[in-house]
Amino acid sequence: MNIYSRKTISYLASLLLAGLIVGLTIMKSDEVMASLKHANGYWAAAGLGCYWVNYLFRSMRFCTISSNMLKFWPDAVKATCLHGLAAYMLPLQVGDLTLPVILKTINHTEWMEGGRILIKSRILDVSTLGFCMICSALFAQVHVPVLLRTGWMATGVAMLFSAVWINLMISLGLKLSSPVLIKYVRIFETVSINWQEVVLSMGIWAAIGGCIFCAARAVGLALGSGDVVFLISVQLPLQLIPVQGFANAGNHEGGWIAALAILGIPASDSLTFALASHALVLVYVMSLGAIALIARK
């Protein structure tokens, strides 16, 4: 199967996934609308605040990673909001690749530098998410088979030390590469991580946890703080699957249903909560566009 066939299949799968979620939303429209109609406004607003704090930390991390001293306001804030909007709304994870283009447009950041910022940001995200998975595998009070819990923890460890594995592969690649290729490989040798980036990444994921906690409470799903960590450790890794529908359709619902099922919530109720929370998160994501417009002015 050539690359064009794989792309075609991925696009079709993405469209089918989005269509499936639309169909399920129509089928469950009464329950979803009732959940949103009776949503707690205070929890919804708190979730929006946590979501914005998440992007505040992301903007600060962009400035820390950038070797060109990217300005926090308006450049980093605008770039972060536009990138978050594109990454969430576009299918197949292609929105994530728009960061170099966004940075080039905003402040003429070089393509290689934009790619370096993107790669290092994702390494930090994967490492921090791996830490969440380890904590959840060790301390989650849910009934999970020992073999599955062990594999879950091993995956978390691999993700936590992803920077180390990448550094080893780069070192090996440098030994086997030509001098011309080495010049470009060294540009992406960005896996050395300092404490500021670690603290900001922890802040990002704490804010994401707060957002999920508040969104769940807003739609009537009473989760504890430990349940939220568990939900993050199950739901967010599933969003790394490249078959992603428009506006994260399918990945969001699949992760929530899988996590809530393990927590003992029936699949039908889990689907309602997943669809309602997705609608709420979609409002949060769209607010990034408004912030980007403000930053532009």
N, C-alpha and C positions, 0 to 999 in steps of 0.2 A: 504494500500500500504506500503510494507516494505522499509527499507532504500536502499536496493540494487536496487529495482525497480525505486525509485526516482533518484538514481544516474544514472541509465541507461537512463532514460528519459531526464535528464539534459545533459548528454553527447550527446545524439542524437539531442537534441534541439540546442546544441552548434555547432555541425557539420552542421546541416541544416542552421543555421544562417550564418556560415562562407561560406557555399556553395551559399546561397542566395546573399551575398555581392559580391562574385566572379562573379556570374551570372550578377548582376547589373553592375559591373565594366566592364564586357565584352560588355554589351548592350550600356553602356555609354562611351565606350573606346575613341571614337573620341573626345567627349566633354572634358573628363578628360585629355587626352593627350594634347589637345589644351590648356587647363588651365595650365597644368604643363609646357608645352613648352614655354608659354609666362609668366611664373611665374617671379616675380620680385626677382632677386637674392639678392638684399640688404635686402629686408624684410625677405626673407627666412633665410639669415645668422643671422639677428637680432633675429629671432625666435629661431634659434639654440642657440644663446648666452643666451637668456632668459631661455631656457630649461636647459642649464648647470648651470645657476645661481640657478634655482629651486633645482637642486641636490646638489649644494654647500651648500645651506641652510639646506637641508635634512641631509647631512653629519654632519653639525654642530649640528643639533638637536639630532641626534643619540648620539653624544658625550655628550651633555647636559643631556639626559635622562639616559645614561648608568651609573650604579653605580660602574662599574669597570674601569672608566676613559678610555673609548675606545679612541685610538689614532686617530686623524683626518686623518693624512696621514701615511701610505696608507690604514689602516684598515677600517676606517669609509667610506672613499670615495669608496673603492672597494666594501664594503658590500652594500652601497647605490645603486651603479650602477648595480650590479648583481641583487639586489632585484627589482629595477625598471624594468630591462629587463625581469626578470621572471614574474613579476606581469602583465606586459603589454602583453607579448607574449603567456602565457599559458591560456587555457580556464577555464571558471567556477570559476574565482577568486582564483584558487588553487595556482597560483604563489605568491600571497601575503603571503601564509603560509610558504614560503621557507626561510624567514628571520632567524629564529632560527638555521636552518641548515647552512646557509651561515655564520652567526656569529660564530657558533661552529667550522666550517672549517677554518675560517680566523684567529681567535685568541683564540680559545678554550673557548668561552663564554658558560656559563652553559645554559642548555635548558630553565630553568625557567626564567633566565635573558633575554634570547633572546625573549621569549614569552612576557615578561613584556615590553620590548622595542617596540615590534610590536603593542601590545594593546594600549600603551600610544600614540604612533605615530598616530594610527588610530583615537583615541579619539580626539586628537588635530586637525587632518584633518577634522573630521566630525563637530567639533565645529566651526572651521574657515569657513567651507563651509556653515554652518548654518547662520553665520554672513553675508556672501555674499547674501544668499537667502533673509534675512530680508531687506537688503539694496535695493536689486532688487525689492522686493515686494512693498516697500515704494516709491521708486523713479523712477522705470522703466516707461518710457513714451511709453507704449504699451497698446493696447486695450485688456484687460483681464477682464472677468466677476468678479464682486466683490467677489462672493462666492469662486471662484478659487484663487483669489489673497489672500483672507483671509486664506484659507487652506494652501496656499503656504507659507505665513508668519508664520502660526502656526507651520508648519513643520520646518521652519528655527529656530524658538525659541526652539523647542524641541531638534534640533540638536545642537544649541549653548550651551544649558545647559545639554548636554548628560553626561558630567562628573559628574554633580550633581545627575542625575538619577542613574547612575551606582554606585556611592558612597552610595546612599540610599539602593540600592539592595544588595550591598556587606555587609553593616551594618546589614540588615535584615537577610542575609544568615549566617553571623557569629553568630547571636543569636540562629539560628535554627540548626547549624551544630555541628558535633562532634568535640572534641579537635584535632583529627588527621586531619580532613578536614580543620579546621580553619588554621592550619599551612601552608597549600598550598594556601588557599584563600588569606591569607595576603600577599603572594608574589605578587599577581596580584592587590593588593590594591594600584593602581598607579595613581589614578585620581586627586591627588593634583597637581595643575599646577602652575608653577612659571612664572614670567614675561619674562625670557629669552626664554622659550619655546613658549610663546604666540607671542613674537616679531618675532622669527624665523618662526613660522607657518604663520604669516601674510606675511613675506617675501617670503615664499614658494608660497603662493597663489597669491601674486602680480606678481611673476615671471611667474606663470602658466598663469595668465591673459595676461601678456605681450607676452608670447609665442603664445597664441591663437590669440591675436590681430595681431601679425606679420604674422602668418601663413595665417590668413584670408586675410590680405592685399596682401600677396605674390601671392595668387591664384586669385586675382582680386575682392575680396569681401570687399567693403568699409564699415567697421564697426567703430562706435565711441566707446569711452571708456565705456560709459553707456551700449551700446549694448553688449560689451564683458562681463561685469559683469552679464548681463541678460543671455547671452549664457552659462556662467559658472554655473549659478544657475539652469539652466534647464538641460544642457548636462551632467554635472558631477554626479549629483544624480542618473541619469539613468544608469550610469556606475556601480553603486553599485548593480544592479540586477545580481544575481548569474549566470544567463544564458548568458554567454559571449563567443563569438566565439574566435578562434585563432587570436592573434594580435589585440584584442579588436574589432574584426569584428562585426558589428551590433550595438553595444552599442554606438560607436562613431557616426555612421551615423544616428541612431535613435535620439540621442540627438541633433545633429546639425539640422536635418530636422525639428524636433519639435520646436526648438527655432527660426529658420529662418522663419518658417511658421507663427509664431506669429508676427515676425517682418515684415511680409508682402511680403516675397520672395516666388515666386511660387515653388511648390514641386519639379518640374523637375530641376530647377536651383539649388535648395537647395541640391538635391542629388548630382549634379555635384560638387558643392563646398565641400560637405561633403566627397566625395570620393577623391577629389584632396588634401584636407587638411589632410585626413587620410594617404595618400601616403607620404606627407611631414613630418607628425609627426612620421611615421614609420622610416623614415631616422634619425630623431632626436633620437628615441629610440635605434636604432642600434648603434648609436655613443657611447652609454653607454658601449657597449661591448669593444670598443677601449680604452675608459678611464680605464676600469677595467683591461685590459691587461697592460696598462702603469703603473697603480698602482701596479700591481703584480711585474713588473720588478723593 
